[in-house]
Amino acid sequence: MDRITTFKTFIARTPGDPFPRYGLAMEYKGRGELAQAWTVFSELLEQFSGYVATYLMAGNTLAALNRHSEAADVYRRGVDVAAKANDSHARGELESALAEISSITGHGASASPRPEERFR
């Protein structure tokens, strides 16, 4: 059984647990299947909005898809969720990602020539 099938089996068995969905999204992302990864991350954000880990990886996936404005929105939401969860480490990572994506979209310092490379 491949990893995708394994994660889908776990999701079917424990639909109320965000971790198998996160694992599935990360597996797709790791394979370079970014559209599929984003689909699963999007479901996670909708169904498990308090699952802090999702925000950074979901935003990074959007950035890798050159959807920078949407990535910034996900990072912003993640900063709020991390703050409410008192997760200062995640909040710091999300704030850094937001600052970097803001420079890419022209709302800060100049962009690097290949910004999508930072988010893979």
C-alpha positions as CSV (number, residue, x, y, z in Angstrom):
1,M,0.0,0.0,0.0
2,D,1.5,3.4,-0.9
3,R,1.6,6.3,1.4
4,I,-1.3,8.2,-0.3
5,T,-3.6,5.2,0.2
6,T,-2.4,4.7,3.7
7,F,-3.2,8.3,4.7
8,K,-6.6,8.1,3.0
9,T,-7.4,5.0,5.0
10,F,-6.4,6.8,8.2
11,I,-8.6,9.7,7.2
12,A,-11.6,7.4,6.6
13,R,-11.0,5.7,10.0
14,T,-10.6,8.9,12.0
15,P,-12.3,11.8,10.2
16,G,-12.1,14.0,13.2
17,D,-8.3,13.9,13.5
18,P,-6.5,16.5,11.4
19,F,-3.1,14.8,11.5
20,P,-3.8,12.2,8.7
21,R,-5.0,14.9,6.4
22,Y,-2.0,17.0,7.2
23,G,0.2,13.9,6.4
24,L,-1.7,13.4,3.1
25,A,-1.2,17.1,2.2
26,M,2.5,16.9,3.0
27,E,2.9,13.7,1.0
28,Y,1.4,15.4,-2.0
29,K,3.6,18.4,-1.5
30,G,6.7,16.2,-1.1
31,R,5.9,14.6,-4.4
32,G,5.5,18.0,-6.1
33,E,1.8,17.5,-6.6
34,L,1.1,21.0,-5.4
35,A,-2.5,21.4,-6.6
36,Q,-3.5,18.2,-4.8
37,A,-1.6,19.3,-1.7
38,W,-3.4,22.7,-1.7
39,T,-6.8,20.9,-2.0
40,V,-6.1,18.9,1.1
41,F,-4.6,21.9,3.0
42,S,-7.7,23.9,2.0
43,E,-9.9,21.2,3.5
44,L,-7.8,21.3,6.7
45,L,-8.1,25.0,7.0
46,E,-11.9,24.8,6.6
47,Q,-12.5,21.8,8.9
48,F,-9.7,22.2,11.5
49,S,-9.1,25.9,11.6
50,G,-7.3,25.6,14.9
51,Y,-4.6,23.2,13.7
52,V,-1.7,25.6,13.7
53,A,0.8,23.5,11.7
54,T,-1.4,23.7,8.6
55,Y,-1.0,27.5,8.0
56,L,2.7,27.6,7.2
57,M,2.7,24.6,4.9
58,A,-0.6,25.7,3.2
59,G,0.8,29.2,2.6
60,N,4.1,27.7,1.3
61,T,2.2,25.5,-1.1
62,L,0.2,28.5,-2.4
63,A,3.5,30.5,-2.7
64,A,5.0,27.6,-4.7
65,L,1.9,27.8,-7.0
66,N,2.7,31.5,-7.4
67,R,-0.5,32.5,-5.6
68,H,1.3,34.9,-3.4
69,S,-1.6,37.1,-2.3
70,E,-3.5,34.0,-1.1
71,A,-0.4,32.7,0.6
72,A,-0.1,36.0,2.5
73,D,-3.8,35.7,3.6
74,V,-3.2,32.2,4.9
75,Y,0.0,33.3,6.8
76,R,-2.0,36.2,8.3
77,R,-4.8,33.9,9.5
78,G,-2.1,31.5,10.8
79,V,-0.4,34.3,12.9
80,D,-3.8,35.0,14.6
81,V,-4.5,31.3,15.2
82,A,-0.9,30.7,16.6
83,A,-1.3,33.8,18.9
84,K,-4.6,32.4,20.2
85,A,-2.9,29.1,20.8
86,N,0.0,30.7,22.5
87,D,2.3,29.1,20.0
88,S,5.1,31.7,19.8
89,H,7.4,29.4,17.7
90,A,4.7,28.9,14.9
91,R,3.7,32.6,15.2
92,G,7.3,33.6,14.5
93,E,7.7,31.3,11.5
94,L,4.4,32.6,10.1
95,E,5.4,36.2,10.6
96,S,8.7,35.5,8.9
97,A,6.9,33.9,5.9
98,L,4.5,36.8,5.8
99,A,7.3,39.3,5.7
100,E,9.0,37.4,2.9
101,I,5.9,37.0,0.8
102,S,5.1,40.6,1.3
103,S,8.4,41.6,-0.2
104,I,7.7,39.3,-3.1
105,T,4.3,40.9,-3.8
106,G,5.9,44.3,-3.7
107,H,4.7,45.4,-0.2
108,G,8.3,45.4,1.1
109,A,11.8,44.9,0.0
110,S,12.6,43.8,-3.5
111,A,11.8,40.3,-4.6
112,S,14.3,37.6,-5.3
113,P,14.5,36.4,-8.9
114,R,12.9,33.0,-8.1
115,P,10.7,33.5,-5.0
116,E,8.9,30.2,-5.5
117,E,12.1,28.3,-4.7
118,R,12.0,29.4,-1.1
119,F,8.6,27.6,-0.6
120,R,9.3,24.2,-1.9
